[in-house]
Amino acid sequence: MKPGNRDFARGETRRGPGVPCATSNNPKAGQWDGRKMSQMIVADYKRFVVTDGEGIRCSLYVSGCPFHCEGCWNSSIWDFHAGRPYTAALEQQIMADLALPYVQGITFLGGEPFLNTPILNPLARKIRARFGHDKDIWSWTGYTWEELQRPGETPDKAELLSHLDILVDGRFIQAEKNLLLQFRGSANQRVIDVPKSLADGHIDIWPRLHDQHRFIPEMYNKDRAAGEGAAS
């Protein structure tokens, strides 16, 4: 375990792929409680993006993450105070954007969404009350599915999970980084169909997942070179 990256649940087994991770902190069940840790701060809100899940989406980036994964793309928002307060005006904007017919849903990112449940659980309840399942809800998390299911984990996490359609789970592990993977950065992470998994009692991977097998610029350059050769 590297200095500063600690396994607080040492000896616990079956915590999911890549756990314990030597390049991040590893909490025991209930150690991190978003109801106490969240400062109601968001780092960013992006409208009409296509990179954070299926279709045209809105993305809400919450602040604060104690996993501290080495190589994290968003390390600037590990601090729970980094950003600006979540406001009623922002929430109204989110609801208005989701009402647009071409917007498929919303994605929760961070930071750590499951440690910002005071923001996300009320928002998710409002989305479901207004839109039902006409709009989908995705979330990323540093927790694994198995960790979220552990006895002793805080109930707010289970509530947030119950609102989701898709969960992308697990720490980012730089040694397993793979740019060909869809919607995730390292091979240990999974794109999970939440309602089906909860109903089945085991993990069901999102059936529309489509990873690349070759790097797109490499494919493009090869095809372009072949075309230029044929033209000469």
Z-matrix of the N, CA and C atoms (Angstrom, degrees):
N
C 1 1.457
C 2 1.527 1 108.96
N 3 1.315 2 118.73 1 126.15
C 4 1.454 3 121.73 2 -178.03
C 5 1.524 4 110.85 3 -70.55
N 6 1.356 5 116.44 4 153.20
C 7 1.473 6 118.93 5 176.89
C 8 1.524 7 110.74 6 -55.83
N 9 1.323 8 116.63 7 132.85
C 10 1.460 9 120.88 8 179.40
C 11 1.524 10 113.92 9 87.42
N 12 1.341 11 116.98 10 -8.56
C 13 1.459 12 120.69 11 177.84
C 14 1.523 13 106.93 12 -117.12
N 15 1.317 14 115.96 13 110.49
C 16 1.461 15 120.35 14 -166.02
C 17 1.515 16 112.01 15 -120.32
N 18 1.329 17 114.70 16 146.39
C 19 1.455 18 121.27 17 175.52
C 20 1.529 19 108.07 18 -103.16
N 21 1.326 20 115.28 19 99.38
C 22 1.456 21 121.07 20 -177.28
C 23 1.528 22 112.38 21 -80.01
N 24 1.336 23 116.85 22 -10.22
C 25 1.467 24 121.11 23 179.45
C 26 1.527 25 109.97 24 -115.83
N 27 1.335 26 115.19 25 38.90
C 28 1.462 27 121.26 26 -176.80
C 29 1.535 28 110.83 27 -52.22
N 30 1.319 29 114.96 28 132.90
C 31 1.454 30 120.46 29 179.40
C 32 1.517 31 113.87 30 93.54
N 33 1.334 32 117.08 31 -17.52
C 34 1.460 33 120.14 32 177.82
C 35 1.527 34 109.47 33 -74.66
N 36 1.308 35 116.96 34 138.32
C 37 1.466 36 121.56 35 -177.63
C 38 1.527 37 110.66 36 -112.87
N 39 1.314 38 115.55 37 172.04
C 40 1.468 39 123.63 38 175.20
C 41 1.527 40 111.80 39 56.42
N 42 1.322 41 114.66 40 51.34
C 43 1.460 42 120.02 41 179.39
C 44 1.522 43 112.51 42 -99.83
N 45 1.327 44 117.39 43 4.46
C 46 1.447 45 120.23 44 177.96
C 47 1.516 46 112.33 45 104.27
N 48 1.331 47 117.29 46 170.44
C 49 1.467 48 121.85 47 -176.42
C 50 1.524 49 112.37 48 -59.27
N 51 1.340 50 115.85 49 131.72
C 52 1.449 51 121.03 50 174.85
C 53 1.510 52 115.62 51 78.88
N 54 1.334 53 118.21 52 7.67
C 55 1.465 54 121.29 53 -177.54
C 56 1.532 55 109.15 54 -118.32
N 57 1.357 56 118.12 55 129.38
C 58 1.468 57 126.12 56 5.18
C 59 1.524 58 111.19 57 -74.01
N 60 1.325 59 114.71 58 146.19
C 61 1.455 60 121.66 59 -179.30
C 62 1.525 61 109.06 60 -101.45
N 63 1.323 62 116.82 61 131.38
C 64 1.463 63 120.85 62 -177.46
C 65 1.515 64 113.18 63 -76.53
N 66 1.323 65 117.30 64 -10.00
C 67 1.469 66 120.50 65 -176.82
C 68 1.522 67 112.06 66 -117.94
N 69 1.327 68 116.81 67 23.82
C 70 1.464 69 121.26 68 173.63
C 71 1.519 70 108.33 69 -153.95
N 72 1.310 71 116.78 70 167.91
C 73 1.455 72 121.09 71 172.15
C 74 1.522 73 109.39 72 -79.92
N 75 1.330 74 115.49 73 148.11
C 76 1.461 75 121.97 74 -174.93
C 77 1.518 76 109.30 75 -128.58
N 78 1.344 77 118.38 76 104.47
C 79 1.471 78 120.67 77 -173.35
C 80 1.519 79 112.99 78 -81.59
N 81 1.312 80 115.30 79 154.16
C 82 1.455 81 119.58 80 167.97
C 83 1.525 82 108.38 81 -84.43
N 84 1.316 83 116.87 82 166.80
C 85 1.461 84 121.13 83 -176.70
C 86 1.519 85 110.86 84 -59.02
N 87 1.329 86 115.70 85 128.30
C 88 1.451 87 121.53 86 176.04
C 89 1.511 88 115.33 87 78.02
N 90 1.333 89 117.59 88 -1.07
C 91 1.470 90 119.69 89 -177.34
C 92 1.520 91 111.96 90 -63.81
N 93 1.309 92 116.28 91 -40.44
C 94 1.463 93 121.43 92 179.85
C 95 1.519 94 108.49 93 -105.75
N 96 1.298 95 116.98 94 119.19
C 97 1.463 96 122.98 95 -175.11
C 98 1.526 97 108.60 96 -116.71
N 99 1.330 98 116.05 97 107.22
C 100 1.456 99 120.67 98 -177.61
C 101 1.513 100 113.77 99 -62.61
N 102 1.320 101 117.68 100 -23.81
C 103 1.457 102 120.68 101 178.18
C 104 1.518 103 111.40 102 -65.96
N 105 1.338 104 116.40 103 -23.18
C 106 1.460 105 121.97 104 178.00
C 107 1.527 106 111.83 105 -103.26
N 108 1.329 107 117.01 106 -32.26
C 109 1.464 108 120.96 107 -171.99
C 110 1.520 109 113.02 108 -85.24
N 111 1.310 110 117.59 109 -33.47
C 112 1.464 111 120.21 110 -177.71
C 113 1.519 112 111.10 111 -61.69
N 114 1.316 113 115.19 112 137.58
C 115 1.468 114 121.70 113 175.77
C 116 1.529 115 111.38 114 -106.35
N 117 1.341 116 116.28 115 11.38
C 118 1.470 117 121.75 116 -179.36
C 119 1.536 118 110.99 117 59.66
N 120 1.344 119 114.52 118 40.32
C 121 1.460 120 121.43 119 -178.01
C 122 1.517 121 109.53 120 -115.64
N 123 1.325 122 116.57 121 137.22
C 124 1.458 123 121.68 122 174.41
C 125 1.518 124 109.02 123 -117.02
N 126 1.322 125 115.52 124 145.95
C 127 1.461 126 120.95 125 179.29
C 128 1.520 127 112.27 126 -88.16
N 129 1.352 128 115.80 127 -32.54
C 130 1.464 129 118.38 128 -176.00
C 131 1.525 130 109.33 129 -166.46
N 132 1.316 131 114.16 130 155.43
C 133 1.466 132 121.90 131 169.10
C 134 1.518 133 106.77 132 -134.26
N 135 1.335 134 115.63 133 123.16
C 136 1.459 135 120.94 134 -178.05
C 137 1.519 136 109.51 135 -115.63
N 138 1.313 137 115.66 136 132.01
C 139 1.460 138 121.76 137 179.92
C 140 1.527 139 110.41 138 -98.61
N 141 1.329 140 116.01 139 139.14
C 142 1.459 141 123.64 140 166.56
C 143 1.527 142 112.15 141 59.85
N 144 1.324 143 116.23 142 57.31
C 145 1.459 144 122.21 143 178.12
C 146 1.532 145 109.39 144 -107.01
N 147 1.316 146 116.07 145 159.99
C 148 1.463 147 120.70 146 -179.12
C 149 1.532 148 112.24 147 -123.75
N 150 1.336 149 117.33 148 8.41
C 151 1.455 150 120.99 149 -176.59
C 152 1.519 151 114.08 150 -100.07
N 153 1.322 152 117.88 151 -14.99
C 154 1.466 153 121.23 152 -171.83
C 155 1.522 154 112.42 153 -106.98
N 156 1.328 155 115.80 154 41.29
C 157 1.448 156 120.41 155 -178.78
C 158 1.517 157 110.79 156 130.79
N 159 1.314 158 115.97 157 -175.45
C 160 1.457 159 122.28 158 -175.31
C 161 1.524 160 111.25 159 -75.81
N 162 1.327 161 116.56 160 137.80
C 163 1.453 162 121.64 161 173.76
C 164 1.519 163 113.02 162 75.63
N 165 1.326 164 114.70 163 -171.35
C 166 1.467 165 121.37 164 176.68
C 167 1.526 166 107.74 165 -82.39
N 168 1.343 167 115.42 166 127.77
C 169 1.458 168 119.50 167 -170.83
C 170 1.514 169 111.16 168 -136.27
N 171 1.324 170 114.59 169 168.31
C 172 1.457 171 122.36 170 166.45
C 173 1.528 172 107.10 171 -110.81
N 174 1.326 173 117.05 172 143.83
C 175 1.461 174 121.60 173 -175.10
C 176 1.528 175 109.94 174 -126.14
N 177 1.316 176 115.36 175 127.78
C 178 1.459 177 121.62 176 178.66
C 179 1.530 178 108.55 177 -113.16
N 180 1.332 179 115.24 178 118.87
C 181 1.458 180 122.17 179 -179.25
C 182 1.532 181 109.05 180 -100.64
N 183 1.322 182 116.34 181 112.10
C 184 1.459 183 120.77 182 178.37
C 185 1.523 184 109.76 183 -90.98
N 186 1.330 185 116.61 184 158.01
C 187 1.466 186 121.09 185 -174.74
C 188 1.521 187 111.57 186 -102.65
N 189 1.325 188 114.37 187 143.30
C 190 1.456 189 121.16 188 174.88
C 191 1.506 190 113.09 189 109.07
N 192 1.335 191 116.82 190 120.39
C 193 1.461 192 120.56 191 176.11
C 194 1.523 193 109.73 192 -156.47
N 195 1.333 194 118.18 193 116.89
C 196 1.460 195 121.05 194 179.54
C 197 1.537 196 113.74 195 -91.37
N 198 1.331 197 119.08 196 2.18
C 199 1.467 198 119.55 197 176.42
C 200 1.521 199 110.73 198 -65.83
N 201 1.337 200 116.79 199 -39.09
C 202 1.467 201 122.23 200 176.99
C 203 1.527 202 112.18 201 53.48
N 204 1.329 203 116.44 202 50.83
C 205 1.464 204 120.49 203 179.52
C 206 1.532 205 110.67 204 -64.71
N 207 1.312 206 116.45 205 131.71
C 208 1.456 207 120.89 206 176.72
C 209 1.526 208 109.39 207 -62.03
N 210 1.337 209 116.43 208 131.36
C 211 1.460 210 121.04 209 -179.13
C 212 1.510 211 113.97 210 85.02
N 213 1.324 212 117.97 211 7.68
C 214 1.466 213 121.53 212 -178.80
C 215 1.535 214 110.68 213 -57.25
N 216 1.325 215 115.49 214 133.48
C 217 1.464 216 121.48 215 -179.78
C 218 1.523 217 111.44 216 -69.56
N 219 1.328 218 116.84 217 -28.45
C 220 1.465 219 121.61 218 -174.59
C 221 1.527 220 112.58 219 -113.96
N 222 1.323 221 117.04 220 38.11
C 223 1.470 222 120.00 221 -178.08
C 224 1.527 223 112.63 222 -62.44
N 225 1.328 224 117.26 223 -21.28
C 226 1.473 225 120.21 224 179.37
C 227 1.523 226 112.26 225 -66.14
N 228 1.324 227 118.09 226 -15.63
C 229 1.464 228 120.05 227 179.33
C 230 1.525 229 111.90 228 -116.36
N 231 1.335 230 117.30 229 28.09
C 232 1.459 231 120.45 230 168.66
C 233 1.531 232 110.82 231 -65.35
N 234 1.312 233 116.06 232 -30.44
C 235 1.464 234 122.28 233 -178.76
C 236 1.532 235 109.77 234 -71.88
N 237 1.315 236 117.44 235 127.77
C 238 1.464 237 121.41 236 -179.25
C 239 1.525 238 112.59 237 -67.88
N 240 1.332 239 117.24 238 -12.04
C 241 1.466 240 121.04 239 179.41
C 242 1.526 241 112.48 240 -102.12
N 243 1.328 242 117.98 241 4.63
C 244 1.468 243 121.38 242 -175.60
C 245 1.525 244 109.97 243 -83.39
N 246 1.320 245 116.92 244 113.49
C 247 1.453 246 119.64 245 177.36
C 248 1.517 247 112.50 246 130.89
N 249 1.316 248 115.16 247 -142.19
C 250 1.457 249 120.83 248 -175.86
C 251 1.528 250 109.42 249 -137.84
N 252 1.312 251 118.26 250 156.35
C 253 1.465 252 120.08 251 -177.31
C 254 1.528 253 112.50 252 -63.81
N 255 1.301 254 113.81 253 143.87
C 256 1.465 255 120.33 254 171.30
C 257 1.530 256 107.49 255 -74.88
N 258 1.313 257 117.29 256 124.75
C 259 1.465 258 121.32 257 -172.87
C 260 1.518 259 111.88 258 -122.11
N 261 1.321 260 114.90 259 165.00
C 262 1.459 261 120.40 260 174.95
C 263 1.521 262 110.88 261 -62.31
N 264 1.321 263 116.92 262 -35.02
C 265 1.473 264 120.24 263 179.07
C 266 1.521 265 110.91 264 -64.53
N 267 1.331 266 116.77 265 -41.02
C 268 1.471 267 119.73 266 177.59
C 269 1.522 268 110.17 267 -65.49
N 270 1.307 269 117.19 268 -42.30
C 271 1.461 270 120.07 269 179.01
C 272 1.531 271 111.44 270 -61.90
N 273 1.308 272 117.40 271 -40.29
C 274 1.463 273 120.81 272 177.04
C 275 1.522 274 110.91 273 -62.63
N 276 1.342 275 116.53 274 -38.71
C 277 1.458 276 120.39 275 177.81
C 278 1.523 277 110.76 276 -64.20
N 279 1.327 278 116.06 277 -42.54
C 280 1.471 279 120.47 278 178.66
C 281 1.522 280 110.38 279 -60.42
N 282 1.314 281 117.23 280 -47.16
C 283 1.469 282 120.67 281 -178.46
C 284 1.523 283 111.13 282 -64.55
N 285 1.325 284 116.93 283 -38.00
C 286 1.468 285 120.37 284 178.05
C 287 1.519 286 110.74 285 -66.35
N 288 1.324 287 116.74 286 -41.22
C 289 1.467 288 120.07 287 179.37
C 290 1.524 289 111.09 288 -65.58
N 291 1.329 290 116.76 289 -40.65
C 292 1.463 291 120.09 290 179.76
C 293 1.527 292 111.98 291 -66.41
N 294 1.313 293 117.05 292 -25.26
C 295 1.469 294 120.13 293 179.96
C 296 1.524 295 112.47 294 -71.40
N 297 1.321 296 117.41 295 -15.57
C 298 1.464 297 120.03 296 179.78
C 299 1.528 298 109.70 297 -67.65
N 300 1.316 299 118.33 298 135.86
C 301 1.466 300 120.39 299 -171.01
C 302 1.521 301 114.59 300 -65.06
N 303 1.329 302 117.86 301 -24.85
C 304 1.462 303 119.75 302 -177.58
C 305 1.528 304 112.93 303 -89.25
N 306 1.313 305 117.82 304 -2.65
C 307 1.464 306 121.09 305 177.91
C 308 1.522 307 108.88 306 -89.80
N 309 1.334 308 116.39 307 121.32
C 310 1.465 309 120.79 308 -176.18
C 311 1.520 310 112.96 309 -79.82
N 312 1.351 311 116.94 310 -33.02
C 313 1.453 312 117.86 311 -178.01
C 314 1.509 313 112.33 312 175.63
N 315 1.327 314 114.59 313 -162.37
C 316 1.465 315 121.47 314 -177.39
C 317 1.517 316 109.07 315 -128.68
N 318 1.334 317 115.00 316 150.11
C 319 1.458 318 121.95 317 177.55
C 320 1.519 319 109.38 318 -122.94
N 321 1.325 320 115.83 319 135.34
C 322 1.456 321 122.60 320 176.25
C 323 1.526 322 108.65 321 -102.11
N 324 1.339 323 116.25 322 124.48
C 325 1.448 324 121.70 323 179.86
C 326 1.526 325 109.15 324 -135.85
N 327 1.331 326 115.89 325 -176.44
C 328 1.448 327 117.03 326 178.92
C 329 1.506 328 112.59 327 -166.70
N 330 1.360 329 111.36 328 -148.38
C 331 1.442 330 127.21 329 13.19
C 332 1.528 331 112.95 330 54.04
N 333 1.320 332 114.65 331 -175.49
C 334 1.464 333 120.85 332 -179.00
C 335 1.521 334 111.26 333 -118.12
N 336 1.352 335 117.49 334 107.60
C 337 1.462 336 120.65 335 -179.81
C 338 1.528 337 114.33 336 -56.79
N 339 1.336 338 117.75 337 -37.12
C 340 1.459 339 119.63 338 -175.42
C 341 1.527 340 112.69 339 -76.66
N 342 1.341 341 116.30 340 -1.69
C 343 1.461 342 120.82 341 170.65
C 344 1.519 343 111.00 342 -112.24
N 345 1.326 344 115.78 343 15.86
C 346 1.465 345 122.16 344 173.73
C 347 1.523 346 110.47 345 -129.47
N 348 1.324 347 115.02 346 38.17
C 349 1.461 348 120.27 347 -178.86
C 350 1.527 349 114.07 348 -64.07
N 351 1.347 350 120.97 349 -25.92
C 352 1.471 351 118.52 350 175.60
C 353 1.523 352 113.27 351 -63.27
N 354 1.317 353 117.18 352 -23.56
C 355 1.468 354 121.22 353 172.35
C 356 1.522 355 110.56 354 -86.45
N 357 1.330 356 115.79 355 -50.72
C 358 1.463 357 120.28 356 -163.79
C 359 1.521 358 114.07 357 -81.91
N 360 1.319 359 119.02 358 -32.86
C 361 1.464 360 118.31 359 178.75
C 362 1.533 361 112.30 360 -66.21
N 363 1.338 362 119.41 361 -48.22
C 364 1.471 363 117.65 362 175.93
C 365 1.524 364 112.95 363 -61.44
N 366 1.338 365 117.22 364 -38.37
C 367 1.463 366 119.85 365 178.10
C 368 1.523 367 110.78 366 -64.04
N 369 1.315 368 117.14 367 -45.24
C 370 1.470 369 120.25 368 179.71
C 371 1.516 370 111.38 369 -62.29
N 372 1.333 371 117.29 370 -39.31
C 373 1.469 372 119.87 371 178.23
C 374 1.528 373 110.85 372 -62.60
N 375 1.327 374 117.10 373 -39.54
C 376 1.466 375 120.84 374 179.10
C 377 1.525 376 111.42 375 -68.11
N 378 1.326 377 116.12 376 -38.49
C 379 1.469 378 119.80 377 178.04
C 380 1.522 379 110.00 378 -63.44
N 381 1.323 380 117.22 379 -45.59
C 382 1.468 381 120.05 380 179.81
C 383 1.526 382 111.21 381 -66.05
N 384 1.330 383 117.19 382 -38.89
C 385 1.460 384 119.90 383 -179.65
C 386 1.522 385 111.24 384 -64.29
N 387 1.324 386 117.60 385 -38.06
C 388 1.463 387 120.37 386 -176.79
C 389 1.521 388 113.07 387 -86.09
N 390 1.339 389 117.00 388 -40.48
C 391 1.462 390 120.61 389 -170.86
C 392 1.526 391 113.71 390 -112.12
N 393 1.329 392 117.70 391 -7.12
C 394 1.457 393 119.25 392 -174.73
C 395 1.516 394 109.50 393 59.84
N 396 1.326 395 115.74 394 -131.24
C 397 1.464 396 120.37 395 177.31
C 398 1.524 397 111.06 396 -107.55
N 399 1.343 398 116.86 397 19.75
C 400 1.458 399 119.73 398 173.21
C 401 1.524 400 111.57 399 -69.68
N 402 1.328 401 116.38 400 -24.20
C 403 1.455 402 122.13 401 174.40
C 404 1.529 403 107.84 402 -116.20
N 405 1.326 404 117.08 403 133.55
C 406 1.459 405 118.44 404 -178.84
C 407 1.522 406 111.06 405 -96.00
N 408 1.331 407 115.01 406 157.98
C 409 1.457 408 122.76 407 -178.92
C 410 1.525 409 108.43 408 -123.53
N 411 1.334 410 114.90 409 120.16
C 412 1.458 411 122.41 410 175.33
C 413 1.524 412 108.50 411 -108.14
N 414 1.329 413 116.05 412 155.41
C 415 1.463 414 119.86 413 172.22
C 416 1.525 415 109.89 414 -148.67
N 417 1.313 416 114.32 415 144.06
C 418 1.465 417 121.27 416 167.14
C 419 1.519 418 108.00 417 -95.97
N 420 1.344 419 117.27 418 155.89
C 421 1.460 420 121.58 419 174.22
C 422 1.514 421 109.83 420 -156.76
N 423 1.341 422 115.64 421 149.52
C 424 1.462 423 120.06 422 171.36
C 425 1.518 424 112.33 423 -79.69
N 426 1.326 425 117.32 424 -18.52
C 427 1.458 426 120.71 425 174.75
C 428 1.527 427 109.93 426 -69.32
N 429 1.306 428 116.66 427 150.94
C 430 1.458 429 120.30 428 167.36
C 431 1.530 430 108.97 429 -88.48
N 432 1.322 431 114.84 430 161.11
C 433 1.466 432 120.42 431 175.44
C 434 1.528 433 109.99 432 -53.99
N 435 1.340 434 116.05 433 -43.86
C 436 1.461 435 120.46 434 -177.43
C 437 1.526 436 111.16 435 -62.85
N 438 1.324 437 117.55 436 -39.21
C 439 1.459 438 120.14 437 178.93
C 440 1.528 439 111.09 438 -66.03
N 441 1.297 440 116.97 439 -39.24
C 442 1.466 441 120.24 440 179.39
C 443 1.526 442 111.92 441 -65.88
N 444 1.329 443 116.91 442 -24.09
C 445 1.461 444 121.19 443 -179.33
C 446 1.525 445 113.13 444 -91.54
N 447 1.326 446 118.24 445 -2.09
C 448 1.467 447 120.59 446 -175.71
C 449 1.521 448 112.23 447 -65.02
N 450 1.329 449 117.24 448 141.12
C 451 1.471 450 119.33 449 169.57
C 452 1.523 451 109.51 450 -58.32
N 453 1.326 452 116.50 451 138.22
C 454 1.449 453 120.72 452 178.65
C 455 1.517 454 114.12 453 95.03
N 456 1.345 455 117.36 454 -6.70
C 457 1.463 456 118.66 455 176.59
C 458 1.526 457 108.79 456 -74.27
N 459 1.318 458 116.47 457 153.83
C 460 1.467 459 120.21 458 -173.65
C 461 1.528 460 111.02 459 -70.82
N 462 1.342 461 118.36 460 141.88
C 463 1.461 462 121.97 461 -172.99
C 464 1.520 463 114.49 462 -66.83
N 465 1.325 464 118.09 463 -22.64
C 466 1.458 465 120.05 464 178.55
C 467 1.522 466 111.58 465 -64.37
N 468 1.330 467 116.93 466 -29.69
C 469 1.463 468 120.48 467 177.77
C 470 1.531 469 110.26 468 -68.15
N 471 1.332 470 116.05 469 -42.23
C 472 1.467 471 119.91 470 177.64
C 473 1.520 472 110.68 471 -62.85
N 474 1.329 473 117.05 472 -36.89
C 475 1.461 474 119.03 473 178.19
C 476 1.521 475 111.01 474 -64.59
N 477 1.342 476 116.85 475 -47.24
C 478 1.462 477 119.05 476 179.79
C 479 1.520 478 110.35 477 -59.79
N 480 1.322 479 117.30 478 -43.81
C 481 1.462 480 120.41 479 178.83
C 482 1.519 481 110.97 480 -57.65
N 483 1.332 482 116.86 481 -39.05
C 484 1.471 483 120.51 482 -177.61
C 485 1.522 484 112.74 483 -65.62
N 486 1.324 485 118.05 484 -21.99
C 487 1.460 486 121.37 485 -179.97
C 488 1.536 487 112.82 486 -85.29
N 489 1.334 488 116.73 487 -14.15
C 490 1.462 489 120.52 488 -170.16
C 491 1.517 490 113.15 489 -85.68
N 492 1.319 491 114.70 490 152.98
C 493 1.460 492 122.14 491 168.17
C 494 1.521 493 110.85 492 -96.36
N 495 1.332 494 116.25 493 -41.84
C 496 1.463 495 121.35 494 -176.88
C 497 1.521 496 109.08 495 -133.56
N 498 1.330 497 116.19 496 135.93
C 499 1.458 498 122.96 497 174.02
C 500 1.521 499 109.30 498 -122.58
N 501 1.336 500 116.20 499 127.68
C 502 1.464 501 121.44 500 170.33
C 503 1.522 502 105.75 501 -101.11
N 504 1.339 503 117.43 502 112.65
C 505 1.464 504 120.44 503 -167.59
C 506 1.526 505 112.57 504 -110.41
N 507 1.329 506 114.56 505 159.82
C 508 1.449 507 121.86 506 169.16
C 509 1.513 508 115.76 507 101.89
N 510 1.343 509 115.06 508 155.65
C 511 1.452 510 121.89 509 177.14
C 512 1.538 511 109.60 510 -63.64
N 513 1.319 512 115.84 511 154.06
C 514 1.458 513 119.26 512 165.43
C 515 1.523 514 107.51 513 -81.83
N 516 1.329 515 116.45 514 123.21
C 517 1.463 516 122.28 515 178.97
C 518 1.522 517 107.92 516 -114.60
N 519 1.318 518 115.81 517 111.46
C 520 1.463 519 119.88 518 -172.67
C 521 1.522 520 112.23 519 -61.10
N 522 1.321 521 117.69 520 -34.12
C 523 1.464 522 120.72 521 179.54
C 524 1.523 523 111.85 522 -65.70
N 525 1.330 524 117.65 523 -19.41
C 526 1.458 525 121.90 524 178.85
C 527 1.531 526 112.19 525 -108.96
N 528 1.327 527 116.33 526 15.40
C 529 1.469 528 121.27 527 178.84
C 530 1.521 529 110.48 528 -58.32
N 531 1.337 530 115.83 529 135.62
C 532 1.462 531 120.70 530 -178.58
C 533 1.521 532 108.18 531 -148.80
N 534 1.322 533 117.15 532 112.06
C 535 1.463 534 121.82 533 -176.78
C 536 1.522 535 113.12 534 -74.08
N 537 1.315 536 117.87 535 -6.60
C 538 1.459 537 120.90 536 -179.89
C 539 1.527 538 112.57 537 -89.20
N 540 1.305 539 117.49 538 -5.82
C 541 1.459 540 120.82 539 -176.90
C 542 1.521 541 110.97 540 -82.85
N 543 1.311 542 116.32 541 139.97
C 544 1.461 543 121.80 542 179.70
C 545 1.532 544 110.17 543 -82.67
N 546 1.328 545 116.07 544 126.79
C 547 1.463 546 123.79 545 172.25
C 548 1.532 547 114.70 546 64.37
N 549 1.330 548 118.46 547 16.38
C 550 1.462 549 119.61 548 177.13
C 551 1.519 550 109.46 549 -154.16
N 552 1.327 551 114.90 550 158.40
C 553 1.446 552 119.67 551 -171.58
C 554 1.509 553 115.71 552 -100.23
N 555 1.348 554 117.11 553 -24.87
C 556 1.463 555 119.26 554 -179.11
C 557 1.525 556 110.18 555 -135.88
N 558 1.334 557 115.16 556 155.87
C 559 1.462 558 121.00 557 -167.72
C 560 1.519 559 113.77 558 -68.08
N 561 1.321 560 118.72 559 -18.75
C 562 1.461 561 120.91 560 178.23
C 563 1.522 562 112.61 561 -73.73
N 564 1.332 563 117.44 562 -20.95
C 565 1.461 564 121.15 563 -175.65
C 566 1.533 565 110.81 564 -77.82
N 567 1.331 566 115.99 565 151.61
C 568 1.461 567 121.70 566 -176.29
C 569 1.523 568 110.52 567 -130.32
N 570 1.329 569 116.06 568 150.03
C 571 1.461 570 122.22 569 174.79
C 572 1.528 571 106.33 570 -106.20
N 573 1.327 572 115.67 571 106.81
C 574 1.460 573 121.74 572 -165.88
C 575 1.522 574 111.34 573 -107.68
N 576 1.331 575 115.92 574 132.41
C 577 1.459 576 123.17 575 171.80
C 578 1.525 577 107.09 576 -77.49
N 579 1.325 578 116.93 577 102.99
C 580 1.469 579 120.68 578 -170.13
C 581 1.524 580 113.13 579 -68.66
N 582 1.349 581 120.45 580 -52.63
C 583 1.467 582 118.27 581 -178.06
C 584 1.532 583 112.88 582 -58.74
N 585 1.321 584 117.04 583 -40.45
C 586 1.472 585 119.83 584 -179.90
C 587 1.526 586 110.84 585 -67.72
N 588 1.329 587 116.39 586 -40.70
C 589 1.464 588 119.98 587 -179.75
C 590 1.523 589 111.73 588 -65.25
N 591 1.337 590 116.56 589 -41.67
C 592 1.463 591 119.61 590 177.87
C 593 1.522 592 111.23 591 -64.66
N 594 1.327 593 116.11 592 -39.11
C 595 1.467 594 119.95 593 -179.84
C 596 1.529 595 111.70 594 -70.21
N 597 1.336 596 116.86 595 -38.05
C 598 1.462 597 121.09 596 -175.31
C 599 1.521 598 113.30 597 -83.55
N 600 1.336 599 116.39 598 -21.74
C 601 1.454 600 119.49 599 -177.11
C 602 1.509 601 114.04 600 80.21
N 603 1.318 602 116.82 601 12.69
C 604 1.461 603 121.22 602 174.87
C 605 1.527 604 108.22 603 -151.81
N 606 1.317 605 116.64 604 166.95
C 607 1.459 606 120.90 605 -174.43
C 608 1.528 607 111.20 606 -74.09
N 609 1.336 608 114.96 607 127.84
C 610 1.461 609 121.87 608 172.41
C 611 1.527 610 107.54 609 -115.46
N 612 1.315 611 116.29 610 120.70
C 613 1.458 612 120.78 611 178.74
C 614 1.528 613 109.15 612 -74.34
N 615 1.322 614 116.16 613 141.33
C 616 1.466 615 122.46 614 178.67
C 617 1.528 616 109.53 615 -52.64
N 618 1.318 617 119.04 616 121.92
C 619 1.469 618 121.04 617 -171.22
C 620 1.520 619 114.91 618 -70.01
N 621 1.343 620 118.24 619 -16.16
C 622 1.465 621 119.43 620 -179.62
C 623 1.528 622 112.55 621 -95.37
N 624 1.324 623 116.15 622 11.20
C 625 1.458 624 120.10 623 178.25
C 626 1.527 625 109.83 624 -61.55
N 627 1.335 626 115.32 625 134.35
C 628 1.467 627 119.47 626 -177.14
C 629 1.521 628 109.08 627 -142.16
N 630 1.329 629 116.25 628 93.07
C 631 1.455 630 120.76 629 177.43
C 632 1.525 631 110.41 630 -78.67
N 633 1.328 632 115.54 631 152.09
C 634 1.457 633 120.42 632 173.46
C 635 1.524 634 109.29 633 -79.74
N 636 1.309 635 115.87 634 157.68
C 637 1.462 636 121.07 635 175.11
C 638 1.518 637 111.78 636 -114.33
N 639 1.337 638 115.82 637 -12.50
C 640 1.461 639 121.29 638 176.26
C 641 1.514 640 108.26 639 -140.36
N 642 1.332 641 115.57 640 150.18
C 643 1.453 642 121.37 641 -179.36
C 644 1.522 643 109.65 642 -71.24
N 645 1.332 644 117.79 643 126.55
C 646 1.464 645 121.77 644 -172.05
C 647 1.531 646 113.05 645 -58.01
N 648 1.342 647 120.51 646 -47.81
C 649 1.477 648 117.74 647 177.89
C 650 1.516 649 113.14 648 -58.30
N 651 1.334 650 117.35 649 -35.94
C 652 1.461 651 120.64 650 177.12
C 653 1.519 652 110.66 651 -63.24
N 654 1.342 653 117.08 652 -43.53
C 655 1.463 654 121.18 653 178.11
C 656 1.521 655 110.83 654 -62.80
N 657 1.351 656 115.57 655 -43.96
C 658 1.460 657 120.21 656 -177.81
C 659 1.520 658 111.14 657 -63.46
N 660 1.337 659 116.40 658 -46.11
C 661 1.456 660 119.75 659 -178.31
C 662 1.516 661 112.21 660 -65.22
N 663 1.336 662 116.70 661 -36.84
C 664 1.455 663 120.13 662 178.42
C 665 1.524 664 111.03 663 -66.55
N 666 1.350 665 115.42 664 -44.07
C 667 1.462 666 119.01 665 179.35
C 668 1.518 667 111.30 666 -65.93
N 669 1.344 668 117.00 667 -37.18
C 670 1.460 669 120.14 668 179.72
C 671 1.526 670 110.71 669 -67.37
N 672 1.337 671 116.13 670 -40.98
C 673 1.458 672 119.32 671 178.85
C 674 1.515 673 110.98 672 -63.74
N 675 1.349 674 116.71 673 -38.36
C 676 1.460 675 119.72 674 178.40
C 677 1.523 676 110.67 675 -64.70
N 678 1.339 677 116.64 676 -39.41
C 679 1.462 678 120.76 677 178.90
C 680 1.514 679 111.82 678 -65.72
N 681 1.319 680 116.46 679 -41.40
C 682 1.456 681 119.71 680 -179.98
C 683 1.518 682 110.80 681 -66.95
N 684 1.347 683 116.25 682 -34.96
C 685 1.456 684 119.33 683 177.95
C 686 1.521 685 112.33 684 -66.21
N 687 1.339 686 114.65 685 -38.11
C 688 1.466 687 119.05 686 179.66
C 689 1.520 688 111.58 687 -68.51
N 690 1.362 689 116.05 688 -31.76
C 691 1.463 690 119.99 689 -177.23
C 692 1.522 691 112.67 690 -77.60
N 693 1.347 692 118.16 691 -21.62
C 694 1.471 693 120.54 692 -176.00
C 695 1.515 694 112.16 693 -82.24
